[in-house]
Amino acid sequence: MKQFFFLTLTALLTAFGAVAQERVTVSGYIKDAANGEGLIGATVQVRGQSLGAAANEYGFYSLTLPKGSYELVWSYVGYEPLTRTVALTAGQKMDVQLKSADVQMQEVVVKTTKPEQNVTSLEMGVSKLEMKTVKAMPALLGEVDVVRSIQLLPGVSTVGEGATGFNVRGGNIDQNLILLDEAPVYNSSHLLGFFSVFNPDAVKDLKLVKGGIPAQYGGRLSSLLDVRMKEGNSKQFSVSGGIGTVSSRLTVEGPIRKDKSSFIVTGRRSYADLFLKASPNQDLRNNIAYFYDLTVKVNNTIGPKDKVFVSGYFGADVFSLKSPDSGDFRMSWKNKTATVRWNHLFSDRLFANFTGVYSDYYYNLGVPSGPQAFDWTSNIYNYSGKADFTYYLSTRNTVSFGAQAIRHRFTPGNVKQEREGSIVNPISMPEKHAMEYAAYLDNEQSIGRKLSLQYGLRLSAYQYLGAGTTYDYVGEPNRKLTPTNPQTYGKNEAIATYANLEPRFSLRYSVDASSSIKATYNRTAQYIHLISSSTAASPLDLWYPTTSNVKPERADQVAVGYFRNFKENAIEASVEGFYKTMENQIDYRDGAQTLLNEHLEGDLMYGRGRAYGAEFYLKKNTGRLNGWVSYTLSRSERKVAGLSNDEWYAAKYDRRHMLSVVGIYNLNKRLSLSANFAYNTGVATTAPNARYEWDGMTLPHNTTNNRNAFRVPAYHRLDLSATLQGKRNPTRRWQGEWVFSVYNAYGRRNAFTVYFRQAENNPQQTEAVRLSILGAVLPSVTYNFKF
């Protein structure tokens, strides 16, 4: 801790010393000349010198220099650089617009990041995917998907098709902080995990941070997925969309006041239910299965120092199964988010962003009528307010600081049963409330040409609040615990309070112009948890707060990496090693009941976790053929007293080997081909080693108490795609393209899980059954358009 404050003090003294040398600041926004969108990460540099600055998430930059005349160059790869000679005698505000470069796609594939940024930046364990790349990759049933695409990156996996979410560096799916325009998304999946909630037509930028998480972010252990929505075209109206095999999309955007305010509205809906109505089977005609989402964003420039953004997302999955015996069974889950942000410039070097967020995740299932009528609901929602400040002290120091408060409300479950028009035997789990707070300070500092540091400290605090009743739980490990000593608390009365210091540190040392060594250390804390005892999480799992019995999860991660570029940045390569330890990891006793259980905490068990491995990445950026190869060798383990003989055992999402190959080939200006190949070690599961007979049945049984000692068969899959662009006519605004894709090209029947049962033909035997969600070749065609 002393070192942290010493470094911070040194940075501040250095910066104030620089200010004393009569320095002035040039600042402003870097935007796309075609649509007015801010260019995240665009740069301004002094020609012939190493002095420069990068634009933040809103396209704002600030560069402080000694008084004098300079030739400044604003640039963004894929855009024509803009050069101006500027006489800096006083602070100046200079907004610039960059034009897209006219690049021959036969020879060069445009990148939207600096080609050497993977080597020169401080970021480590960070993966960025351009939306152009995401849209060029093969898609399941023609539906381009952000989350499915990042699963082809190093250190990212899923437990299988049909599972929600994703796993990063040995962490559970709830250990990923997923933000959509700074609003948390609690379920990122449509259609039971086959698609994500992010409409690609609305996404401007996405970044996955697996290590080196800045102090600004917290609340999860493993990663940050930061998804930023488009702001809308402030120059002219445009319409785009697509008609695919399972869904269609439509986007409308345009100016409200040209160059001052704009809007974007994006909608998407699947239509499997419309096809069901054409079935000759009466029951199938009455079934319903679809998802939809709507994304809206409006922004307005109030003045030279103020800009306001308002954005929202609403999406749902709806299923209804017709049964002649028990009536309709209905199930749905919904995400709702709303974000209001205010950018304010206190000065040309102090940028502030104030954010208010509302987020709600809700699910419902039941039978609306009939003798078995019931209605089951559950949700988690929160309100959040935060203030983030960035102070550009000098060209070598950028200080960030801020604070956040979040109000959580959990409804674990409410069930109503209806008989003859009356509600009978209602079950209502008590609501739970909590407050979460955080404050942070972070400094990014360059020391000479070779060494850069980023160091920060986050202080997080949490209060579990009443009204409610708490219990102590006593008993033996892996047995249902008995509740004792009930304590009752009033509304908003503090039941339990926790606080954690979370230091963050990153280092980059440039070996030479094309290679660097990086290292990071993170401590993170997590106060809300996803309760899921099954192999794969589902939309109906329960979010649960930290309480007096459920402790906050904590993790410490260390990572070291070597980054090198070849052939003038045409090829980039990296290898990263990581080691992560975790405390208070949640597991479940045998036979645990996780839904509608007033004493759920008596079924939970707690222990340690560890994950470690190496990630190898090779990417080709230019030429007709580009893409990447990634390979991850890792382990993820848990150790819980009372489970698996008190020894380390594989986590349910442990993947020993993960290999991904992505290739995109531009055959000519109109036709491009792409392919993905993925191979993963099978997921870990518990298998029986014995059987016993009961009432004439033979039942499988495990006598060793070893958890997850068995692996399902390895997962592998090949996807193919071809994109044919329509002929371009300079006099017409209409642009169209056809996308043909094949998912699971060789029809691999990958095992979602393997379970054991009494053999159908011989009751005296036990048989293993492979459950596959998708086991066939899935072709699709999509037509995309824009005008």
PyMOL commands that set and color helices and strands:
alter all, ss='L'
color gray80, all
select helices_A, chain A and resi 2-19+117-120+131-136+146-150+173-175+191-193+200-202+272-276+282-285+600-603+644-646
alter helices_A, ss='H'
color red, helices_A
select strands_A, chain A and resi 23-32+43-46+52-54+60-66+68-75+82-88+92-93+96-98+126-128+156-157+167-168+176-180+183-184+189-190+195-196+203-209+223-229+238-243+247-257+261-270+288-303+306-321+329-345+350-367+374-394+397-419+422-428+432-447+451-465+468-474+482-489+494-512+515-526+528-531+542-545+553-566+571-588+604-620+625-640+649-650+657-666+671-680+684-685+690-694+697-701+710-711+715-725+735-743+753-758+766-771+778-786
alter strands_A, ss='S'
color yellow, strands_A
deselect
rebuild
show_as cartoon
